[in-house]
């Protein structure tokens, strides 16, 4: 995969976001990372700022968040389906060991893959082909 212009991570765990952002920046020089702990703010950003000038983006999305699940977030974005489908690649990132979550990730048309937490140098290298 080519390096995206933007990485968006949506996870209610601030420490996890900080660690992931450090990993992204150490392995992908000059990458722009936007982190959200509130899925509603992520949706607002995607619908307003991103939709007005879309760029190649990878989204790392936690599925188990208190306000809204990752699956609910994806459903909320369906009104922008063409832009999302063309410019965004979603990776579900979760500590879930539930086979249903993994299966749903494999079957969902917008989700590229399921990645287990925590992200590692190895998983970053596999995802970005570096």
Secondary structure, DSSP 8 states (H G I E B T S, - for coil): ----SEEEEE-S-HHHHHHHHHHHHHHSTT-EEEEESSHHHHHHHIIIIIHHS---EEEEE-S--SS--HHHHHHHGGGGHHHHHHHEEEEEEE----HHHHHHHHH-TTEEEEEESS--HHHHHHHHT-
